[in-house]
Amino acid sequence: MDETNNFFPSSGTPKNLDTQSIPLFPITFVVVNQNNLTGEVTTDTMDEFLDLLLRMHPIGKHTSQLRLQTYTTNLKLSNTGSGWSELLSELDTVRNNDAGGSSQYYYGVVKVDYQQGVAGVGYIPSSANNSGFRTAIGWDYLTPASSGSYVLAHELGHNFGREHAPCGNVADADPLWPKESSYSNGKISAYGFDRVTKELIPTTYFDLMGYCEPQWISDYTYKNVLAFRKKSSLGKTAGDNSERPQVWIWGRYDSGRFILEPAFQTTMVPLPPEPGPYRLEGIDAQGQVVFFYDFQTTKVADLLNHEHFSFSIDRPADYERILTLRVRDDTGILAQQQGTAAIQLQPAKTHTVLQWHAESYPLVVIRDHTTGAILALARGGTTSFVATPGAQLTAVLSDGVQSETYAFTNP
């Protein structure tokens, strides 16, 4: 045996270690209840889920916590993928509306009633320069063979910006995957090292971002995850750390169909949209565009032809006048939500005209906010009333049983 070549590097001169600083990795586990099945993760098992992520990815310092509240959905997850896209969108909405959620990665843990099929999904953010779409979901099987830990490491790889490695008949393989023969079929090419077992990982292993086994992380994936992590601006939006009234906009593109989910008002740190080819428009009762925001969608990995969007907009002072929210592109209207409680005010020479959705609210009571005096009892969707310009007024919209109340200033 030749003992003279037992050196690395072969020159025998050690190379300088390259050390790099990366941000803290904060993750929140969320117990998800779906189809009356509750995902199993506790503070005692979080480390088991994180095991392979920490052994493979460039993570560094990390924190982990369990969300106190279980998230319950009326969706049912199937092994063919139904329900998974919608649940991911819901959980991303939960993340961004939880206090401090936008500064965390969220990982939903689900229990399913099958053992083969879709095991997890996650977003592939368009860049590391925003804090959106750091959400993934995976099943709760920790046995056999640390399945749940592999799923988490794979789905968080997507959250770190990685596409699929070209192995296991993936339909959306990374177009930039290295072309060298040593990387063929998604192999890791370079030796890996397991810091826990102190073992070298053979170059014949497959990259964890594919579907072939056995798995480890390639140098290609490792370096790209490291670059993403170094640039990560996870957390508060730069220059605007304060919470303020927002309208949460969310939806998805699922297999050729655009879906705009019902918007809702919230108080949160603003998460503005990234400009893109789609436009959100706020429309009043006269069909006029009151505001618009351009945005782009974000890819959902592990589900072909699924993309999501979510962002917040500053709540306009006169948001009550918005009757319709719609999404469009250059081809036309793609999806919309029709409101029912919106009111529209128009000043005239001697009176003010108020319009609303009469089918949902057959009666509107208009009061002087200061005195409580009723100025009008209105029906039919349109009415005119007389009030002092600048007066503080209240419109109570009745559906026959329940009421919605809106305060406004007379034009």
Secondary structure, 3 states (H helix, E strand, C coil): CCHHHCCCCCCCCCCCCCCCCCCCEEEEEEEEEECCEECCCCCCCHHHHHHHHHHHCCCCCEEEEECCCCEEECCCCCCCCCCHHHHHHHHHHHHHHCCCHHHCEEEEEECCCCCCCCCEEEEECCCCCCCCCCEEEEECCCCCCCHHHHHHHHHHHHHCCCCECCCCCCCCECCCCCCCHHHHHHECCCCEEECCCCEEECCCCEECCCCCCCEECCHHHHHHHHHHHHHCCCCCCCCCCCCEEEEEEEEEEECCEEEECCCEEEEECCCCCCCCCEEEEEEECCCCEEEEEEECCEEEECCCCEEEEEEEEECCCCHHHEEEEEEEECCEEEEEEECCCCEEEEECCCCEEEEECCCCCCEEEEEECCCCCEEEEECCCEEEECCCCCCEEEEEEECCCCEEEEEEECC
